[in-house]
Amino acid sequence: MKPTWKKSLTAAVLTVSLALTSAPAVILAADGTAIALEGRGQYSLTASIRADVKSVVSELVGEETRIAAVVQLYNGGSRVTRVPDYELRVKTADGTEYTLRPSVSNAKAIQPREKAELSYMLTLDYGAALDLTELSWVEVDEYVYPKTETAILTVPVAGLAWGGPESVLADPAAMKRWGEPFAIPGLTSGIVYTPVTLIREKTPQGPVTVVTLIAENQGTRTETVPDFRIDGKSDSRAYTGQRVQTNVQLKPDEKKYVHYGILTDNNVTLNSLNVLTPETFADIENNSPVVVNYNVGRLNVALPQQDTIDLASLPAYKLGDRVAFDPMSKLIDKETAISLVDLSLNESDSAGYNTIVAKFLVRNTGERPVPLPAFQTELTNADGFRYTGSRQATTVQQLEPKLSYVVNYAFAVPSSEKGEDLVLKLLDNQTVAPYNIPIGGFKTAVATDETDDDTLLFYPYTVKLNLWDLAAQGSPAGYTYKLKMDLDIESAEDVVSDASSANMTVELHDPRGRLIASETLPFTGRNKLVSGAQHLVFQNLRTDQFEWPLTIKIYESIQTANGEAKRLVKILKQ
């Protein structure tokens, strides 16, 4: 509803003309773009000063009632103009009128073609919900008897007052849909915001809803994203949000993300978001300055009922393809290519669970060293259960040009997990720490191993088993077993790996399937596997008897944060 106003009869014609031609300083076009208008100030207060009502508040604070208003005055003249010494009053629905106290920090004069914001407040000792209807400027002449009062300007504010965090905005224009671009009323800014992602996380402090906005500067000058807050609302209460980034600057036409984390109670569903802007009021009490900070609700944004990451819309992935990332993300350098080269289901029999290991190949396609990106990963199975990846400890901090590095992520999953119909998401856990923001994702499934094949895969190594032989050796101290293998080992070109990337573990099992001995052989470092004949002696057997026939199981073994994960790649039987 567009407010109208009343003034003295001598200015009635001018008043109507100004009201019909006035408009806010910034509005949104149908496509969401910001349109700057030349007129500043909807209402004429003096011959050279025009006025706007920025905000009106009537809220309960403890057992008191806070009434506050912020007005904006524009000096349209060519010289410094003194702020008129008018009282600012509010009227309630029952006709009660209150005079608001001006902030001691209010400007006393306004430069030509400039704006000043004036803050007013009154605190009542009793707590009552007041329905404000009018805001008026009144000139009081106390130098005559009896004193005279002249109403200068009255603006209707029914339904416009903010009633506190749990109140409902009455203006339909303040209600926004999810994904709808908006500018924040009351702020002179060319920045438009679009809500794009909504993620719910579990943290040690409790459930957190992470909201991501795209801030786009549609103005003509560099701007800093102003200070505003986003709170979450459930059916019963409001929850305070906190912005992650403290200083976001935008050049003209530039876009950046702005993130908010909203900590809630357990089992709480948020229905909407309140967009609030801060206001201040300064006073003097006992010869000391007192500053009151409060927030005013500007907009309400309806929330979708679930997270906005549509897993069904993610593309299917082919091993080795370059992963596509959010082009607005700054975590992954544009010259760094990341691909998934292996996804395997590994055994963890002793722990009662399995481990899915994802191997990523990170390649520097540029001409100078770049940092090894530290991203996070998350797996989601067909039933919607989510598992966070544990990244291997890496010895490499920078990627040299034209080289690749293997990074493993391990996911502890139930033993019933088959690894089919998975969604793998790559997350940014650095930029907006402690929260995780998706920057890429795809559909995938664990690879099926062929244990009958003589070519064994331990990415980045390929091992060809040409022949093998297992012999027992007896002595007065007991038995030992000696395994001879003839191998051809190849490594992927231009790929750097360390001992945590992959090892070969060989196990001996007796006829009843019990493990009697094992040895682990590295592909790097001392005593590493090499092409040609390998002689492996099994000592420290778990039996003192001669066993025959034995089964040899060859695994790829990887050290994870939860212990060793093993993937069976070959079975040999005597």
LODRENLO-925340 format. One record per atom (N, C-alpha, C): residue in one letter; x, y, z. Coordinates in pm, whole numbers, plus 50000, padded with zeros to 5 digits. Layout:
N
AXYZ...
END
This chain:
574
M500854988050000M500005000050000M500885012350000K500625021749908K501425033949899K500865044649991P501675049350088P501145059150185P500805072350117T499785079450176T499455093150137T499705101750258W499545114950243W499845123750355W498965136150350K498915143050465K498085155050478K498945166950516K498595178450469K499325190750504K498345202450507S498855214150528S497995226050535S497385228850399L496275236150399L495535238750276L496365246450176T497225255350222T497985263650129T498965255450045A499315243350094A500255235050018A499585222749960A498245222449956A497545210249916A497845206349772V497805216349681V498045213249541V499445207749518L500445214349581L501825209649570L501975195749629T501285193249740T501365180449809T500915169049717V499745170649656V499215160149569V500145157649452S500665168249394S501575166849280S502795158849317L503395161849433L504605154749474L504305140249506A503155137449569A502825123649606A502635115049483L502015120549378L501755112649258L503015109749178T504005118349190T505215116549108T506335109949183S506145107149313S507255101649392S507335086649377A508545080949412A508785066449406A510025063349486P510205050649527P511425047049599P512655049149514A513815050149580A515055052749509A515465041049422V515175028649463V515525016849385V514335007349387I513915002449271I512864992349264I513364981049176L512594970149171L512944958649089L512024958048968A512624955748853A511824953448734A511294939148736A510464935648637A509864922348633A510904911348626D512054914048563D513094903848550D514044903648669G513764911748771G514594911448891G515734921348890T515914928948780T517014938548774T516654951148850A517664957748902A517444969948980A517324981948887I516354990648913I516155002748833I516305014748926A517265023248900A517475035148982A516575046348932L515895053049024L515005064148988L515595077149040E515285088048969E515905100849002E515315106949130G513995105149154G513365111449268G513835105449399R514125113749498R514535108949630R513665116049733G512875108349805G511985114049905G510575114549854Q509665107449922Q508285106949875Q507475118949923Y507875125350033Y507025135350096Y507785148350117S507115159450092S507705172550110S507535176950255L508665179250322L508635183550462L508825198550475T509755204050394T509945218650384T510115221950237A510415234450210A510575238550070A511715231050002S512755227250078S513905220750015S514155206550066I513445202250168I513695189050227I512505179850202R512815168150150R511825157650129R512115146250225A511095138450256A511225128350361A510735114750314D511335104350370D510885090550355D510825084250493V509935074750510V509905066650631V510645053750600K511785051850663K512585039850638K512055027850715S511735029750844S511255018550924S510455023551043V509505015051086V508735017651206V508685004651284V508895005451416V508954993551501V508044995451620S507314984851653S506544984251777S506664969851826E507584967351919E507854953651962E508014952652112L507774940752164L507964937852304L509404933852326V510044940152424V511424936852462V511384934052612G511384921252646G511214917752786G509824921652831E509744929752935E508464934352985E508174948752944E508914953752847E508734967452800E508294967352653T507834978952611T507444980852471T508374991052408R508964987152296R509854996152223R509135001452099I509065014652089I508555021151968I509725028651905A509965026151779A511115032551712A510735035851569A511405045851516A511215049851376A512525055451324V512785052851198V513925058651128V513375065351003V513725078150985V513275085650868V514495090550791Q514315092550664Q515375097450577Q514965111050521L515855120650535L515595134150484L516575137050371Y516065142850261Y516885146050144Y516865161150123N518045166850112N518155181250088N518255183349937G517175188249879G517165190849736G517645204649698G518075212549797G518495226249769G519965227149731S520465239349721S521835241849676S522745246549790R522245246149914R523075250350027R522775241250147V523685241650243V523485233850365V522185238350431T521365228550470T520065231650529T519955225250667R519505233050762R519335227950898R518155218250903V518315207350980V517225197850999V516135204951079P514895204851031P513815211751103P513655206451246D513385215151338D513265211551478D511825207551506Y511405196551442Y510035191651460Y510045179551554E508945177751624E508765165451699E508245154451605L508645142251634L508135130851559L507235122751652R505985120851610R505005114151694R504395102251622V503935092651701V503185081351647V501835080851714K500845076051639K499495074451692K499095059851679T498415054651781T497975040751780T496525040051734A496055027651717A494705025651666A493635031051760D493945031851892D492955036951987D493055052052004G493885058651923G493995073151927G495065078452019T495775069652091T496835074352181T498025079252100E498595090552141E499715096352068E500955096652157Y502105092352100Y503375092152172Y504385100652096T505155108452173T506245116152114T507545108452129L508235106152019L509465098252019L510665107152050R511665101452119R512875108752152R513845107752034P514465119051995P515465118351887P516775112651939S517475105751853S518795100751888S519775112451900V520665111551998V521635122352015V522635122751900S522675112251821S523605111951708S522965116751578N521715121051584N521055125851463N521775138151407A521805138751275A522435150151208A521665163051238K522395174151246K521785187251271K521555195051142A522305191151037A522165198150909A522455188050797I521995191450676I522145182450561I522835190150449Q523875184050396Q524575190150284Q523675190250160P523945199350064P523115199549943P523205186449866R522045181849817R521915169549738R522325157149817E522305158149950E522685146850034E521505142150118K521705130450183K520665124150262K521135122750406A520215123550501A520515121050642A519445111650697E519895102350780E518975093350847E518835097550993L517615098951038L517345103151175L516635091851247S517095088951368S516555077951446S515795083251567Y514655076951597Y513815080951710Y513365068451784M513155070051915M512755058451995M512045063052121L511175054152171L510525055952300L510305042252361T510675040652489T510475027952559T509435029952668L508375021752662L507305022152761L507545011352865D507255014552989D507535005453099D506634993153101Y505534993753032Y504634982153030Y504724975352892G504534962452894G504594954852770G503214953152710A503014958852592A501724957752524A501964958652374A501224951052299A501324951352154A500534963452103L501224973452052L500594985652005L500454985351854D499274988751809D498994989251665D499155003651618L500305006551554L500585020151511L499865023151381T499315035351371T498555039051251T499115051151178E499745060551252E500215072851189E501575076951244L502365082951158L503625089251197L503545103751151S503825113051242S503625127051204S504745135851257W505035146351178W505965156951219W505125168751270V505475173551388V504695184351451V505645195451492E505305207751454E506075219451496E505455224851625V506275225851729V505805230551859V506485243951890D505685254051914D506205267251952D505975269052101E507025267552181E506925268652325E507185282852375Y507435291852282Y507745305652323Y506515314752321V505365308952304V504115316452316V503275309652422Y502335317052475Y501455311352576Y499995313452535P499255302752531P499725288852547P500515284352424K501335273952441K502165269252329K501265264252217T501765265452097T500995261351979T501655249351914E500845240951855E501325229251781E500735229451642T501605227351543T501175227351404T501585214251339A500605206651287A500895194151217A501495197351081I502725192951059I503415195950934I503185185050829L503305172450872L503195161350777L502755148950853T501775141850800T501315129450860T501345118350756V501935107250793V502055095750703V501385083750767P500445077250699P499845065050754P500845053650753V500945046250864V501875034950875V501165022350922A499855022050910A499105010150953A499584997850876G499924987350949G500384974950887G501834975050846L502544986250866L503934987250823L504934985250937A504464985651061A505384984851174A505884970551194W507174969251224W507774956151255W507494952951401G506964940951426G506554937251560G507484927851632G508694925551577G509644916651644G509904904051565P510864895951611P511314884251533P510214874451496E509204872951581E508184862951556E506934868851492S506994881451451S505834887751388S505764883951241V504654887651180V504404884651039V504294897750963L505014898850854L504944910950772L503584911650703A502964923350712A501614924950657A501604928950511D502694934750462D502734939850325D502934928250228P502014925350136P502184914350041P503444915849956A503874928349932A505074930449851A506334925749923A506244923950055A507414919350132A507534904250135M506574897150080M506594882550079M507194877649947K508304870249958K509024865849839K509014850549830R509054845549707R509184831149684R510654827249684W510934814649711W512304809649702W512794810749558G513984816149539G514534817949406G514164831049340E513314838949404E512904851849348E513914862649385P514464869949288P515424880649320P514744891849400F515514898049488F514954909049565F516054919049599A515634931749609A516444942149670A515894944449810I516734949149900I516314950850039I515764964950058P514504966250095P513924979650115P514654987150225G514725000250206G515375008750305G516865010650282L517455002850191L518885004050162L519075010250025T519905020650019T520215026849890T521365018949828S521035009249747S522035000149693S521534994349562G522484991549474G522154985149347G522344970149350I522494964349470I522744949949481I521414942549492V521264932149412V520084923649411V520504909749457Y519654903449538Y519984890549599Y519014879749549T519564868049525T518744856649482T519084844649569P518114839049643P518384826849720P518494814849626V519584807249639V519854796549543V519984782749605T520574781449724T520714768149783T520344768549930L519774757249974L519384755350113L519864741550155I520724741050256I521314728350300I521154727250450R520804715450495R520694712750639R521834703650681E522574707950784E523734700550833E523594697750982K524294687151026K524434684251168K525824688751211T525884696851317T527154701551370T527214698251520P528404699051581P528474696551725P527584705851807Q527284717651756Q526444727151828Q524954724351807G524624716451704G523234713451675G522964714651525P521694712651484P521364713751342P521544728051291V522074729251171V522294742351109V521704742050968T520924752150936T520444754150800T521344764550734V521984760750623V522894769750552V522174775250429V522054788350424V521384795250313V522424802350229T522344800450099T523264806950006T522494816649918L522954829049913L522404839249823L523454842749718I522994845949598I523844852449499I523604867449508A524664874749539A524584889449542A525134894749410E524344902349339E524744907849209E524654923049214N525774929449180N525814943949176N525304948749041Q524094953849039Q523504958948914Q523644974048904G524454979648993G524714993948988G525894997448900T526355009848913T527435014948827T528725017648904R528755014249033R529965016449112R530205004449203T531425003249249T531774992349340T531054994249473E530444983649522E529684984349647E530094973049740T529954975349869T530114965049971T528734960050012V528584947050018V527304941450061V526974946850199P525854953650214P525544960050342P525274949750452D525294954750573D525064946150688D523574943250700F523204930750682F521834926550709F521874912150758R520784907950819R520734894850883R519604886650825I519784873450825I518724864450782I518424854850897D517194855050943D516734846051050D515804835550990G515764824051056G514844813451015G513614813351104K512454810151044K511204809651119K510584795751108S510214790251223S509444777851226S508014781251264D507214771251291D505824773851331D505744780551468S506784778651550S506684783151688S507594794651726R508724796551655R509654807051696R510604810451583A511424820851609A512434825051511A513824821351564Y514744818451470Y516114814651504Y517074824351434T518004829651511T518914839851459T519934833851364G520124840351251G521124836151154G522384844451166Q523464838951114Q524754845951119Q525424845150983R525854856850934R526544856850804R527964851450820V528404843750720V529734837950725V530774848050677Q530544854150562Q531484864050509Q531204877750571T532254884150617T532084897150684T532284908950592N533004907350483N533284918750395N533284913850250V532184916550181V532034912350042V531884924649955Q532844926849866Q532804938149774Q532464933249634L531654941149565L531204937549431L531464949149336K532144946149228K532274955849120K530984955849037P530774965948954P529574965948870P529434953148789D528254947048790D527904934748719D528574922248778E529264923748889E529914912148951E528934904749041K529124891349049K528294882849135K529194875449233K528704874049356K529394866049457K528354859549547Y528814848649611Y527944841949707Y528014848849843V526874848849912V526804852950052V526104841650126H526714836950237H526194825350309H525784829150450Y524704822850496Y524214824350632Y524014810550695G524404809350821G524134797250896G523124800051006I522084791851013I521014793751111I520984781551201L521394783251326L521414772451425L520024770851484T519494758651480T518144755951529T518194745151637D517044742451696D516914731151787D516744718351706N516874707051774N516664694251707N515204692851665N515024685851552N513684682751500N512854695151469V513534705751427V512844718151389V512894719751237T511754723151179T511674725851036T511414740651015L512284747250943L512084761350912L511144762850793N510224772250804N509254774550697N509584786550610S510284796350668S510574808450592S511774815450653L512244825750583L513364833850628L512914848350642N513374854950745N513184869350760N514484876450724V514384886450639V515514894950605V515414907650688L516434910150772L516394921350865L517594930550844T517384943350865T518464953050859T518664959150998P519904962751032P520174968151166P519894983151173E519484987551291E519305001651320E519915004551457T520255017251480T520825021051609T520145033651661F520135034851792F519615046851857F520555050251971A520965062851980A521905067252084A521225076952180D521525075352307D520945084052409D521995086752516I521695095952604I522585099052717I521855095452846E522485086852925E521935083153054E523025084553159N522735092253263N523715094553370N525045099753314N524935108853218N526105115153154N526975105253076S526415093753041S527165083752963S526345080052839P527025078652725P526295074852604P525805060352611V524615058152563V524015044752557V523525042752414V523975031852353V523585028852215V522705016452216V521545017452155V520625006152143V520675001151999N521004988251984N521024981951852N519794972951839Y519114974151730Y517944965551706Y517834962751556N516984953251520N516824949251381N515374950951337V515224953751209V513904955951151V513684946251036G512584938851041G512264929650933G511844936850807R512454932850695R512144939350567R511384930250472L511804917450465L511224908050371L511074894550438N510184886250382N510044872450424N510124863550301V510994853550307V511224844650193V510744830750229A509814825450153A509304811950177A510374801750143L510474791150223L511494780950202L510914768650134P511714762050049P511294749049996P511264738850108Q510514728050089Q510344718350196Q511544709150213Q512434708450114Q513644700450128Q514834707950076D516014701850095D517244707950043D517094710449894T517734721149847T517554725249708T518484718149612I519324708849662I520184701049573I519364689349521D518944689749396D518124679149337D519054668049290L519134657149368L520044646349335L519654639549204A518354639049177A517914632049055A518384639148929S518644652148937S519034659748818S520534659348792L521324653548884L522764653048864L523114643448752P524164646248676P524504637748561P525174624648605A525054614548519A525814602148539A527274604848504Y528164597648569Y529584600548556Y530314588648496K531284591848412K532184581848354K533564583748416L534124572748470L535414573548536L536464579948445G537194589348500G538254595948425G537864609248365D536544612048356D536114624848301D536394636148401R536634647748347R536854659448432R535554663348501V535624665648632V534444669448710V534124684148684A532854686948657A532404700748636A532084707148771F532584719348793F532384726248919F531554738848898D530984743549008D530264756149008D531204767148960P530854774048851P531774784248797P532014795848892M531144797948991M531344808949086M532224804749204S532524791949216S533364787449327S534814791449303K535484795749410K536884799849402K537834789249458L537294777949505L538144768049570L539054760949470I538524757449355I539274749949255I539804759649150D541124760049136D541744768449035D541294763948896K541104773548806K540614770148673K541584761448595E542864761348635E543844752948567E544054739648638T543224736848739T543294724148811T542144715248766A542474703748710A541474694148663A541364682848764I540144679448802I539904668648899I539004658248835S539384645748849S538584634748795S538574623248894L537484615648894L537404603548975L537914591948891V538924584848941V539534573948862V539194560248917D538684559649041D538314546549096D537364548549214L536364539949222L535444539749336L535204525149371S535694520949486S535694506649519S535094504249656L534504492249672L533964487849800L534984478849867N535424482649985N536514475850053N536034469050181E536754458750220E536394451150338E537004457350464S536244456150573S536744459550706S536104449550803D536444436750782D535754425950853D535844427351004S537024430851054S537214431151198S536394442251264A536074452651188A535344464051244A533834462651227G533374453251145G531954451351126G531324461151030Y532094468050950Y531564477150850Y532454476450726N531994482650619N532784483250496N533254497550472T534144498950378T534684512050343T534644513750192I534044524650148I534104528350006I535234538349991V536134535549897V537294544149873V537134550649736A537194563849735A537164571449610A538554576849582K539064574149463K540374579249424K540194590549323F540684602249361F540614613849272F541994616749215L542004620249089L543234624549023L543164639649005V544094646549067V544154661149062V545324665048972R545024672148864R546054675248764R546204690248748N547454694748741N547764708748713N547974710148563T547024716548496T547114718248351T547824731048312G548234739148413G548844752148384G550354751248369E550974763048378E552424764148355E553184767848481R552504768648595R553184771848720R552554763648833P553274761848944P552734753949054P551444760249110V550544751549153V549294755949215V549094747849343P548414753249443P548164745749567P547264733549539L547514722849612L546634711249605L545334714749675P544194714849602P542934719249664P542474709549773A541994715049882A541514707049995A539984707649996F539354699149917F537894698649913F537404687049999Q536114687250029Q535484676650106Q534564668750014T534174656650054T533314648249971T532194642450057E531114638749990E529984632550058E529304622749963L529004610750014L528284600549938L526844599749989T525924598449897T524524596049931T524064583449861N523494573849937N523064561449874N521614562649828A521084551649774A519744552049716A518674554649820D518944551649947D517964553950053D518074567950115G518994576150064G519144589750113G520094591350229F520774580650271F521744581850380F523024588150327R523574597350407R524744604950363R525964601250447Y527114599850379Y528354595950444Y529454605750403T530154610950504T531214620750480T532534613750456G533294618450357G534584612550323G535684617150417S536614607950442S537814611050521S538994611650426R539624623150416R540694625250321R542004619550375Q542774613050286Q544064607650326Q545024618950360A545964616050448A547034625650476A547944626550354T548194638650309T548994640550188T550334646850222T551334642550148T552674648350166T552944659550067V552114660449963V552284670649860V551364682349891Q551884694449891Q551094706449915Q550864714549788Q551754712749690Q551624719949563Q551734710249447L551004713449341L551054705449219L551974712349119E552944704849070E553824710348968E553124710048832P553524718448739P552864719048608P552884705648537K551734702248475K551554690348391K551684677348468L551624677848601L551664665748682L550334663848754S550074651248793S548854647748864S549204641348997Y548244642049089Y548444636349222Y547184628749261V547364616949322V546234608549362V545864611849507V544584614649528V544074617449663V542924607949689N543004600749801N541964591149839N541024597049942Y539754593449930Y538744596550031Y538054583550071A537944581150201A537344568850251A536014571950319F535004563450290F533674565050348F533334552350426A533164553350555A532734541950635A531234540050616V530824528050568V529424525250537V529024512050604P527724509750623P527294496950682P527704485150594S527844473550655S528244461650580S527184457450478S525964462650494S524904459350399S524954467950273E525774478250272E525834487450158E526464480450037K525774481049923K526254474649800K526964484249706G526824497249730G527524506949647G526874509749514E525574506849502E524854509449378E524054522449391D523834529149279D523014541349275D523484551549379L524754555249368L525324565049460L525344578849397V525334589049483V525574602749441V526804607549517L527794612249445L529034617249505L529074632449486K529134639549598K529194654249593K530564658949641L531104668849574L532324675549616L531934688649683L532504691149800L532074702249884L533224711749912D532884724349926D533834734549970D533674736150121N534674731350196N534644732750342N535674742850390Q536174751050299Q537184761050332Q536614775250332T535924778850224T535484792650205T534514797050312V533584788350349V532534792050445V532594782750567A533804778850605A533984770150723A533264776250843P532594768150925P532654753450930P531614746250846Y530984753150751Y529924746950673Y530484741250544N529734731750485N530124725150361N529144729050251I529674735050144I528834739850035I529124731449910P528114725249847P528354717349726P528894725949613I529924721049547I530464728049429I530484718949307G530124706249323G530074696949212G529474683849259G528924676049166G528334663349204G527894655449083F527714642249102F527324633448992F526834620149047K526174612348960K525744598848995K526834588948957T526994578649040T528034568849014T527714555949089A528604546149081A528474533449152A529864527549168V530014518749268V531324512549287V531634503249170A532924501949141A533364493449031A533294478749073T533034470048977T533004455549001T534364449648969D534924442149065D536254436349046D536144422348986E537064419548893E537164406248833E538384399348893T538144390248989T539254383749057T539884372548975D539284369248860D539864358848775D540874364648676D540924377748664D541814384148568D543224384448625D544224382148538D545624382648581D546194396748580T545404406348533T545814420448539T545144426748660L545954431148755L545454436248881L545604451448885L544574458248931L544554472948930L544734478449071F545754486849087F546034493949212F546314508549177Y545344515449120Y545614528549061Y546484537049155P547584542949099P547944544548957P548804533148900Y548804521548965Y549644510448919Y548784499348859T549314493448754T548714481748691T549714470248702V549304458948759V550194447648785V549724435648703K550624430148621K550324418048544K551014406348613L550204396648659L550724384848726L550994374148620N552264371948592N552634362248488N552604347948540L553204345348657L553184332048717L553444333248865W553134322348939W553334322449083W553564308249131D554174307249249D554414294149308D554564296049459L553934287049535L553984287449680L554584274549732A555634275649811A556314263849864A556444265050015A556404253450085A556574252950230A558014249150263Q558534255050367Q559884251950412Q559804248550561G560324236650597G560294232150735G561654233650802S561624235550934S562834236651014S562464232551156P563484230351243P563154226951383P562294237551450A562384249951402A561584260651463A560154260851412G559854253451302G558514253251247G558524255151097Y557354258951045Y557204260450902Y557194275150862T557684277550739T557504290350672T557024287650532Y556434297850470Y555964296450332Y556634307250247K557034303250128K557704312450037K556904313449908L556504325749877L555724328249756L556594334949652K556614329049534K557354334949422K556334340049321M556484352649282M555604358549180M556444365349074D556034364048951D556664371348841D555674382048795L556084394648808L555164405848786L555694415348680D554754421748610D555034433348526D554234445048584I554944455448629I554294466748695I554444479248610E553314485648583E553304498248509E552604508948592S553084521348580S552484532648650S551934542548548A550784548548582A550214558748493A551204570148475E551264575448355E552234585848323E551904598948396D552944605648441D552854619048500D551944619448624V551894608348696V551074607548817V551984605448937V551864614349036V552654613349158V551784606849266S552344597149337S551604590549445S552554588049560D552014585149678D552844581849792D552344568849853A552904565149966A552604552050025A551144550750066S550454561850086S549064561150128S548104559150011S548634559849887S547754558449771S547304544049752A548224534649758A547874520449738A549054511749778N548754500149837N549724489649867N549114476249828M549974466149815M549514452549790M549664444449920T548584438549962T548594429650078T548284415450032V549164405850070V549004391750033V548704383950160E547624376150157E547214368150273E547204353350240L547554345150337L547454330650327L546314325850415H545454317250359H544334311550432H544404296450428D544114290050542D544174275350548D542934269350484P542834256050475P541684249750409P540344253350471R540314257550598R539054261250661R538774276350649G539594283550570G539374297750545G539934306950649R540724301750744R541294310150848R542584316550802L542774329250837L543984336550802L545144331450887I546254327450821I547404322650897I548624331650879A548644340250778A549784349150759A549434359850658S550094371450668S549904382150570S551144390750563E551354396750448E552454406050426E551944417250338T552424429750366T552044441350287T553264446550213L553084448850083L554174453049996L553844466749937P554724476749955P554444490149901P554844491249754F554264501149688F554654504249550F555664515649546T555884522349659T556864533049665T557734531049789G558864538049791G559744537649907G560614525249912R561094522250032R561974510750050R561194497750034N561924487449980N561354474149960N560094474449874K560024483849780K558854484849695K558814473649592L557644470849543L557464461049437L558054466349307V558714457549233V559284461049103V558944449949004S559044452948879S558804442748777S559854431748788G559434419348755G560334407848761G559924398348872A560864389948911A560584379849013A560564385949152Q559524382449230Q559394387049368Q559354374649458H560114374849567H560124363849662H559634369149796L558534363649840L557894368249963L557854356750062V558494358650176V558564348350279V557584351950391F556674342450422F555694344250529F556234338050657Q556514346150754Q556944341550883Q555894345550987N556164342851111N555214346351218N553824340751187L553804327851150L552534321351116L551644319951240R550344319551217R549394317751325R549094302951351T549934294251299T549804279951321T551184273751323D551344262951395D552624255951397D552554242751322Q551474240751245Q551304228651167Q551404231651018F551774221250946F551824222450801F550394222350746E550074232450665E548734233650609E548794232350457W547814224850405W547744222950259W546354217850224P545744222350116P546204233150026P545834246750085L546604256750045L546384270350092L545734278949982T545024289250028T544444299049937T545184312349956I545574318249845I546264331149848I545274341949803K545124352049887K544264363349852K545124375849841I544994382749728I545744395049704I544764406849712Y545114416549795Y544254428249818Y544994440949780E544224450949741E544714464749747E544384469949886S545364474749958S545144479650094S545474494450101I544624501750171I544764516250185I544544519850331Q545424527850386Q545274532550522Q544294544250526T543284543150611T542294553750629T542314558350774A541534568650802A541454573750939A540884563351035N540124553750982N539494543451066N540224530151058G541414529951001G542164517450989G542364513450844E542774501150825E543084496350691E541814491950618A541684496150494A540604491750405A541204483150296K540564471550270K541124461950174K540104458950065R540614458049943R539784454349827R540384441849763L539614431149756L540094418549699L540234419849547V541424417049498V541664418149353V542014404849288K542444394749368K542854382049307K542814370849411I542364359049369I542374347049452I543174336249380L544164330749450L545004319949396L544844307849486K544684295949425K544534283749504K545554273249461Q546074266049560Q547024255249530Q546284243449466
END
